[in-house]
Amino acid sequence: MDPEHEHELADRVSMTMVRLNKMHAQLTHQMAKQGIDKSAFVLLASLAGLGECRSSALAEAVFSDPSTISRQVAGLVKDGLVERRADPADGRASVLAVTEAGRELLAERSRMRREAFERLFADWSEDDFKSFADLFERFVQDYERTIPVLMTERGLGIRAGGEK
């Protein structure tokens, strides 16, 4: 590919990402006003995916430090979305588990997200929608793999998940 054309395409994609990030930030701000902030929601969804686990395992899964996770989990426990239970393998320790209210919140947000995307793609042909989904998944996988390496090469030491 011609380097000038490659630069132009890279600029188009990067500026589109800026616009997408701006919209996402606005949406995140509005959603936070309605109850749960983005980082807490990501933590809740991650815990639901992992299943019952210790706080340290959750911190590792989301590439965060245990003290940050501890503060966020405390808020989720206070809100009744997560509970602490005795660890069956070691009664002195505790594990975290998503409560029924937490599962209901995740299901509701998933339904809302699905409805929004179904509306967004309603005028697209099935082939275009599928092609976009396939290419977008590929883009995100490559982005997740490439960006942390580039950041580390530039001395910023960013790991997957955005932590330094």
Residue pairs with C-beta under 8 A, 6 or more apart in sequence:
28 37
28 38
31 37
31 38
31 41
32 38
35 79
36 44
36 79
36 81
36 105
39 72
40 72
40 75
40 76
41 109
42 62
43 58
43 62
43 69
43 72
43 73
43 76
44 76
44 81
44 82
44 98
44 102
44 105
44 106
45 106
46 58
46 61
46 62
47 53
47 58
47 82
47 96
47 97
47 98
47 102
48 98
48 102
48 103
48 106
50 57
50 58
50 61
51 97
52 85
52 95
52 96
52 97
53 61
53 95
53 96
54 87
54 93
54 94
54 95
54 96
55 66
55 69
55 70
55 73
55 94
55 96
56 66
58 69
58 73
58 96
59 65
59 66
59 68
59 69
62 69
62 161
63 159
63 160
63 161
63 162
63 163
64 161
64 163
65 163
73 82
73 96
76 82
76 102
77 83
77 84
80 99
80 101
80 102
81 98
81 99
81 101
81 102
81 105
82 96
82 97
82 98
82 99
82 102
83 96
83 97
83 99
84 94
84 95
84 96
84 97
85 94
85 95
85 96
85 97
86 93
86 94
86 95
87 93
87 94
87 95
88 95
98 106
121 129
121 132
124 132
144 160
147 158
148 158
148 159
148 160
151 157
151 158
152 158
156 164
157 164
158 164
